């Protein structure tokens, strides 16, 4: 018999941390991620939202919290949505409202949002194209980032604009079977 109970917050957090450690840091998909991870400056916020309205209310709370927080304590936030946005197109549509919220809160230029989803699909790709896995996560996630942190990280990584292409090449070399094997390995120490 299959266990159909919803994942606990501990399980959701563990899956997210595993993805961050194995995929993002382990494959170096984001060369800026390791320093905030090892300094414990990543906030993991698990949303209980089941509607777009609730998700946006939670996003507003997290944006305000990140803006007010000392970057030495919270430099970035992963806002995880395990109960809403199961469909990628619904999630993609919600990004419009998330961007509008950033502007309404007058946080444009201070904070930005990156998006990740279990079914992430870049425009012009097929659902199973390996390139999509650069943005695939166990749960829908909005990554809230400080613009200042991005600028500082980009200054020490001269080819920051090449990250997207480099990531896609990394995953092409790995292939789908290699990705699955890599992600199935235990451990999230970096």
Secondary structure, DSSP 4 states (H G I P E B T S, - for coil): ----SPPPHHHHHHHHHHHIIIIIITTTSSTTHHHHHHTT-EEEEEE---SHHHHHHHHHHHHHHHHHS-TTT-SEEEEEESSS--SHHHHHHHHHHHHHHHHHTT-BTTEEEEEE-TT---TT--TT-GGGGGG--SSEEEEEEEHHHHHHHHHHSTTGGGHHHHHHHHHHHHHHHHHHHHHHS-----
